[in-house]
Amino acid sequence: MPSLPVQMGKPVVATEFPHAVELLADGAGLVVPHRDPAAITVALRRVLTEPGLASGMSDRSASLAPALSWSAVAGRYRGLAEHLLAARVAVTA
């Protein structure tokens, strides 16, 4: 789960599950195919050797971190709930 390393301002290499693709799309990390050790190797080598890549990823992670805190996520859910209640939108399962 890339959320925690991103919250800590770290560069991330993750497999391409939907949350990782969405979270890392703006440069906080690199996404590689599932079960592809060669792709993971290439991505890690890039992070460790490509000038500026790790620091750029860390900077992007740090900028995303505040929005990933539990209080920030809870606030967005609360806002959504308030909006739905105010609009009297029927929610069905």
C-alpha positions as semicolon CSV with decimal commas, in nm:
position;residue;x (nm);y (nm);z (nm)
1;M;0,000;0,000;0,000
2;P;0,176;0,315;-0,116
3;S;-0,022;0,559;0,101
4;L;0,202;0,534;0,407
5;P;0,535;0,587;0,225
6;V;0,379;0,877;0,035
7;Q;0,258;1,026;0,365
8;M;0,618;1,001;0,486
9;G;0,747;1,182;0,175
10;K;0,923;0,878;0,028
11;P;0,950;0,773;-0,336
12;V;0,748;0,460;-0,411
13;V;0,773;0,171;-0,653
14;A;0,446;-0,025;-0,660
15;T;0,267;-0,275;-0,876
16;E;-0,018;-0,146;-1,088
17;F;-0,317;-0,198;-0,864
18;P;-0,581;0,078;-0,901
19;H;-0,499;0,274;-0,583
20;A;-0,129;0,286;-0,670
21;V;-0,197;0,395;-1,028
22;E;-0,419;0,680;-0,904
23;L;-0,197;0,789;-0,615
24;L;0,134;0,777;-0,802
25;A;0,017;0,916;-1,137
26;D;0,148;1,266;-1,066
27;G;0,505;1,163;-0,999
28;A;0,517;1,044;-0,637
29;G;0,626;0,701;-0,754
30;L;0,668;0,451;-1,032
31;V;0,416;0,183;-1,120
32;V;0,525;-0,153;-1,261
33;P;0,333;-0,457;-1,388
34;H;0,232;-0,730;-1,143
35;R;0,471;-1,024;-1,107
36;D;0,742;-0,861;-1,315
37;P;1,072;-0,876;-1,124
38;A;1,261;-0,725;-1,417
39;A;1,034;-0,419;-1,421
40;I;1,073;-0,378;-1,044
41;T;1,449;-0,402;-1,085
42;V;1,451;-0,135;-1,356
43;A;1,226;0,096;-1,152
44;L;1,437;0,060;-0,837
45;R;1,756;0,114;-1,032
46;R;1,607;0,434;-1,178
47;V;1,510;0,564;-0,833
48;L;1,858;0,490;-0,700
49;T;2,064;0,616;-0,993
50;E;1,869;0,869;-1,204
51;P;1,972;1,218;-1,095
52;G;1,688;1,406;-0,929
53;L;1,429;1,130;-0,963
54;A;1,415;1,023;-0,597
55;S;1,415;1,380;-0,468
56;G;1,143;1,482;-0,715
57;M;0,932;1,184;-0,613
58;S;0,987;1,269;-0,246
59;D;0,887;1,630;-0,306
60;R;0,569;1,519;-0,483
61;S;0,493;1,270;-0,204
62;A;0,536;1,539;0,059
63;S;0,293;1,765;-0,128
64;L;0,031;1,487;-0,136
65;A;0,073;1,385;0,229
66;P;-0,164;1,635;0,395
67;A;-0,456;1,515;0,182
68;L;-0,391;1,153;0,285
69;S;-0,417;1,199;0,663
70;W;-0,709;1,033;0,839
71;S;-0,849;1,371;0,942
72;A;-0,836;1,500;0,582
73;V;-1,006;1,188;0,445
74;A;-1,268;1,198;0,723
75;G;-1,334;1,563;0,644
76;R;-1,401;1,481;0,280
77;Y;-1,642;1,202;0,379
78;R;-1,816;1,434;0,623
79;G;-1,849;1,700;0,353
80;L;-1,995;1,445;0,114
81;A;-2,243;1,324;0,378
82;E;-2,348;1,682;0,455
83;H;-2,394;1,751;0,085
84;L;-2,608;1,439;0,040
85;L;-2,820;1,524;0,343
86;A;-2,866;1,882;0,230
87;A;-2,963;1,772;-0,120
88;R;-3,195;1,500;0,018
89;V;-3,045;1,255;-0,226
90;A;-3,177;0,903;-0,188
91;V;-2,896;0,654;-0,148
92;T;-2,973;0,289;-0,219
93;A;-2,756;-0,017;-0,200
